Amino acid sequence: MTETVTRFAPSPTGHLHLGHAHSALFGWRAARMAGGRFLLRIEDIDAGRCRPVFESDLMDDLAWLGLDWDGPVRRQSDHFDDYRAALARLQALGLVYPCFCTRKEIAAEAARAGQAPHGPDGLLYPGTCRHLPESLRAERLAAGGPYALRLDVAAAKALAGPLRWHDRAQGWQEAAPEILGDVVLARKDTPTSYHLSVTVDDDLQGITLVTRGQDLFFATHLHRLLQALLGLAVPDYHHHGLLVNERGERLAKRDGARSLRTLREAGHSPAEVRAMAGFPD
């Protein structure tokens, strides 16, 4: 039987809140109850927002909460070459194109189109740069301005063929990556994005069960496509429910009163905070 390996992968852009605690406890318990391993990964590709102090604090908060992890911590910023290699494979397949559109230009193009397509995360990229002539692409790249590298999802899906993935709470799912449109895989100054790096990391770390919030359910459709294109292992998934505040809004780092650090300083015990996060002892 395959060993159960789960992970918790926060970004050090602020202090952990109760929603993070719920997700970490969910993955940790899934691994420990199966006699498996629980890994910690630091998703710090956003150099402009990530801070070492938040990384140190989150590890301290997790340990205080009673969580331990196996093996060394993987920091994404230490492994950009892994993501560059994966991106190069997708480029060699002819599935990646440079996009020079700004957010304002994308919104304007959508407005001109009238009923612009939307996905679970909002407005979908209208494909403005997908069919630019090669001469114009070369000219724009030579100019040295900013650009993103997008996945041609229609071409990628045609190459990969029908795909499925399994969610332990919702059963088998037919992969529909087009719901997210031509997502960004990298940018001029950053060789990866969340979608690319998390898919590569889960394979390299041998993750067999991805436990994460329901808000990332639709992203898994895209990740399944990337796994097929890159020849990566396909883990099982369990998208758990989300904790919300009194207004029914998903907890976020800006919700400081719910941060683990604030609750600790207010005198709450680890057991009390675990209960607040949905895991009473």
C-alpha positions as CSV (number, residue, x, y, z in Angstrom):
1,M,0.0,0.0,0.0
2,T,1.3,3.5,-0.9
3,E,2.4,5.6,2.1
4,T,0.2,8.6,2.8
5,V,2.1,11.8,2.4
6,T,0.4,15.2,2.9
7,R,1.7,18.7,3.1
8,F,0.9,22.2,4.4
9,A,2.2,25.0,2.1
10,P,1.7,28.5,3.4
11,S,3.0,31.7,1.9
12,P,5.0,33.9,4.4
13,T,3.2,37.1,3.6
14,G,1.5,37.5,7.0
15,H,0.7,35.7,10.2
16,L,-1.3,32.4,10.1
17,H,-5.0,32.6,11.0
18,L,-7.5,30.1,12.1
19,G,-8.2,29.0,8.5
20,H,-4.6,28.1,8.1
21,A,-4.7,26.2,11.4
22,H,-7.7,24.2,10.1
23,S,-5.9,23.4,6.9
24,A,-2.7,22.4,8.6
25,L,-4.5,20.3,11.2
26,F,-6.5,18.6,8.5
27,G,-3.4,17.5,6.5
28,W,-1.4,16.6,9.6
29,R,-4.2,14.4,11.0
30,A,-4.7,12.7,7.6
31,A,-1.1,11.8,7.5
32,R,-0.7,10.8,11.2
33,M,-3.9,8.7,11.3
34,A,-2.6,6.7,8.3
35,G,0.9,6.3,9.7
36,G,2.3,8.5,7.0
37,R,4.3,11.7,6.6
38,F,3.4,15.3,6.9
39,L,5.6,17.9,5.1
40,L,5.9,21.6,5.4
41,R,6.6,23.7,2.3
42,I,7.1,27.5,2.1
43,E,5.6,29.0,-1.0
44,D,7.7,32.1,-1.2
45,I,7.9,32.9,-4.9
46,D,6.4,36.4,-4.4
47,A,9.6,38.1,-3.3
48,G,7.8,41.5,-3.0
49,R,5.4,40.3,-0.3
50,C,7.2,37.4,1.5
51,R,9.2,38.1,4.6
52,P,11.6,35.9,6.6
53,V,10.0,37.0,9.9
54,F,6.6,35.6,8.8
55,E,8.3,32.3,7.9
56,S,9.9,32.1,11.3
57,D,6.7,33.0,13.0
58,L,4.5,30.5,11.1
59,M,6.9,27.7,12.1
60,D,6.7,28.8,15.7
61,D,2.9,29.0,15.6
62,L,2.6,25.5,14.1
63,A,4.9,24.0,16.7
64,W,2.9,25.8,19.5
65,L,-0.2,24.4,18.0
66,G,1.2,20.9,18.5
67,L,2.1,20.1,14.9
68,D,5.4,18.5,13.7
69,W,6.6,17.8,10.2
70,D,8.8,15.3,8.6
71,G,12.1,16.0,6.7
72,P,13.5,19.3,5.7
73,V,11.3,22.3,4.8
74,R,11.1,23.0,1.1
75,R,11.3,26.7,0.1
76,Q,10.2,27.4,-3.4
77,S,12.6,30.2,-3.8
78,D,15.5,27.7,-3.5
79,H,14.2,25.6,-6.4
80,F,13.5,28.0,-9.3
81,D,15.5,25.7,-11.6
82,D,12.9,22.9,-11.1
83,Y,10.2,25.3,-12.4
84,R,12.3,26.6,-15.2
85,A,12.8,23.0,-16.4
86,A,9.1,22.3,-16.3
87,L,8.3,25.5,-18.1
88,A,10.9,24.7,-20.8
89,R,9.2,21.3,-21.4
90,L,5.8,23.0,-21.9
91,Q,7.5,25.6,-24.2
92,A,9.0,22.8,-26.2
93,L,5.5,21.4,-26.8
94,G,4.5,24.7,-28.2
95,L,1.9,25.3,-25.4
96,V,3.2,28.6,-23.9
97,Y,3.0,32.1,-25.4
98,P,4.1,35.5,-24.1
99,C,1.3,37.9,-23.1
100,F,2.0,41.6,-23.0
101,C,-1.4,42.7,-21.8
102,T,-1.8,44.8,-18.6
103,R,-4.8,44.1,-16.3
104,K,-6.3,47.4,-17.5
105,E,-6.0,46.3,-21.2
106,I,-7.5,42.9,-20.4
107,A,-10.5,44.6,-18.7
108,A,-10.9,47.0,-21.6
109,E,-10.8,44.1,-24.1
110,A,-13.4,42.3,-22.2
111,A,-15.6,45.4,-22.0
112,R,-15.4,45.7,-25.8
113,A,-16.4,42.1,-26.2
114,G,-19.6,42.7,-24.4
115,Q,-20.4,39.4,-22.6
116,A,-16.8,38.4,-21.6
117,P,-16.4,34.9,-20.3
118,H,-15.9,34.5,-16.6
119,G,-14.5,31.6,-14.6
120,P,-14.5,30.8,-10.8
121,D,-11.9,33.4,-10.2
122,G,-13.5,36.1,-12.3
123,L,-12.8,37.5,-15.7
124,L,-11.0,35.0,-18.1
125,Y,-8.2,36.2,-20.2
126,P,-9.6,36.9,-23.7
127,G,-6.6,35.5,-25.6
128,T,-5.5,38.7,-27.1
129,C,-1.8,37.7,-27.4
130,R,-2.4,34.0,-28.3
131,H,-2.3,34.5,-32.0
132,L,0.2,37.4,-32.3
133,P,2.5,37.0,-35.3
134,E,6.0,35.7,-34.4
135,S,7.6,38.8,-35.8
136,L,5.5,41.0,-33.5
137,R,6.2,38.7,-30.5
138,A,10.0,38.9,-31.1
139,E,9.7,42.7,-31.4
140,R,7.8,43.1,-28.2
141,L,10.2,40.7,-26.3
142,A,13.3,42.6,-27.7
143,A,11.8,45.8,-26.4
144,G,12.4,44.6,-22.9
145,G,9.0,45.4,-21.4
146,P,7.1,43.2,-18.9
147,Y,5.3,40.1,-20.0
148,A,3.7,37.0,-18.7
149,L,3.9,33.5,-20.1
150,R,0.5,31.9,-20.5
151,L,-0.6,28.3,-21.1
152,D,-2.6,27.8,-24.3
153,V,-5.2,25.7,-22.5
154,A,-7.2,24.6,-25.6
155,A,-4.0,23.3,-27.3
156,A,-2.8,21.7,-24.1
157,K,-6.2,20.0,-23.5
158,A,-6.2,18.7,-27.1
159,L,-2.8,17.2,-26.7
160,A,-3.5,15.6,-23.3
161,G,-6.9,14.2,-24.1
162,P,-9.6,13.4,-21.5
163,L,-8.4,13.4,-17.9
164,R,-9.9,12.7,-14.5
165,W,-8.9,13.3,-10.9
166,H,-10.3,12.1,-7.7
167,D,-11.6,14.1,-4.7
168,R,-12.3,12.1,-1.6
169,A,-15.3,14.2,-0.7
170,Q,-16.8,14.7,-4.1
171,G,-15.7,11.6,-6.1
172,W,-14.2,11.4,-9.6
173,Q,-14.0,14.6,-11.6
174,E,-13.7,15.1,-15.3
175,A,-10.9,17.6,-15.7
176,A,-12.1,20.9,-17.2
177,P,-9.0,23.2,-17.2
178,E,-10.7,25.6,-19.6
179,I,-12.7,27.0,-16.7
180,L,-9.6,29.0,-15.7
181,G,-8.6,30.1,-19.2
182,D,-5.1,30.7,-20.4
183,V,-3.5,31.0,-16.9
184,V,-0.1,32.6,-16.2
185,L,2.7,30.1,-15.7
186,A,5.5,32.5,-15.2
187,R,6.5,36.2,-15.7
188,K,9.5,37.9,-17.1
189,D,11.1,38.3,-13.7
190,T,9.6,35.3,-12.0
191,P,10.2,31.8,-13.5
192,T,7.0,30.3,-12.1
193,S,3.5,30.9,-10.8
194,Y,1.4,29.2,-8.1
195,H,-0.1,26.7,-10.6
196,L,3.2,25.6,-12.0
197,S,5.3,25.4,-8.8
198,V,2.7,23.7,-6.7
199,T,2.2,21.0,-9.3
200,V,5.9,20.4,-9.7
201,D,6.5,20.4,-6.0
202,D,3.7,17.9,-5.2
203,D,5.4,15.5,-7.6
204,L,9.0,16.1,-6.4
205,Q,8.0,15.7,-2.8
206,G,6.0,12.5,-3.4
207,I,2.7,13.9,-2.1
208,T,0.0,11.2,-2.3
209,L,-2.9,13.2,-0.8
210,V,-3.3,16.9,-1.4
211,T,-5.5,18.4,1.3
212,R,-6.4,22.0,0.8
213,G,-9.4,24.4,1.0
214,Q,-12.5,24.2,-1.2
215,D,-11.5,27.6,-2.7
216,L,-8.8,25.7,-4.7
217,F,-11.1,23.0,-6.0
218,F,-11.2,24.5,-9.5
219,A,-7.5,25.0,-9.7
220,T,-7.1,21.2,-9.5
221,H,-8.7,20.9,-12.9
222,L,-5.7,22.8,-14.3
223,H,-3.1,21.0,-12.1
224,R,-4.4,17.7,-13.5
225,L,-3.7,19.0,-17.0
226,L,-0.2,20.1,-16.1
227,Q,0.5,16.7,-14.5
228,A,-0.4,15.0,-17.8
229,L,1.7,17.3,-19.9
230,L,4.7,17.0,-17.7
231,G,4.4,13.3,-17.0
232,L,3.9,13.7,-13.2
233,A,2.3,11.5,-10.7
234,V,-1.4,12.1,-9.9
235,P,-2.2,12.3,-6.1
236,D,-5.5,12.0,-4.5
237,Y,-7.3,15.1,-3.3
238,H,-9.4,16.2,-0.4
239,H,-10.8,19.8,-0.6
240,H,-12.0,20.6,2.9
241,G,-14.5,23.3,3.9
242,L,-13.4,26.9,4.8
243,L,-13.6,28.7,8.1
244,V,-15.5,32.0,7.9
245,N,-15.9,35.1,10.1
246,E,-19.0,36.4,11.6
247,R,-20.0,38.0,8.3
248,G,-19.7,34.7,6.5
249,E,-16.5,35.8,4.7
250,R,-13.5,33.5,4.2
251,L,-10.8,34.2,6.8
252,A,-7.8,36.1,5.4
253,K,-4.5,37.4,6.8
254,R,-6.0,40.9,7.0
255,D,-8.4,39.5,9.6
256,G,-5.9,40.1,12.4
257,A,-8.1,39.3,15.3
258,R,-8.2,35.7,14.1
259,S,-4.4,35.3,13.7
260,L,-2.8,32.6,15.8
261,R,-0.3,35.1,17.0
262,T,-3.1,37.4,18.4
263,L,-4.9,34.5,20.0
264,R,-1.7,33.3,21.6
265,E,-1.0,36.7,23.0
266,A,-4.6,36.9,24.3
267,G,-3.9,33.9,26.5
268,H,-5.6,31.1,24.6
269,S,-4.1,27.6,24.9
270,P,-3.1,25.4,21.9
271,A,-6.1,23.1,22.7
272,E,-8.5,26.1,22.7
273,V,-7.1,27.3,19.3
274,R,-7.3,23.8,17.9
275,A,-11.0,23.7,18.9
276,M,-11.6,27.2,17.3
277,A,-10.1,25.8,14.1
278,G,-12.5,22.9,14.1
279,F,-10.4,20.2,15.7
280,P,-11.3,19.8,19.4
281,D,-9.1,17.3,21.3
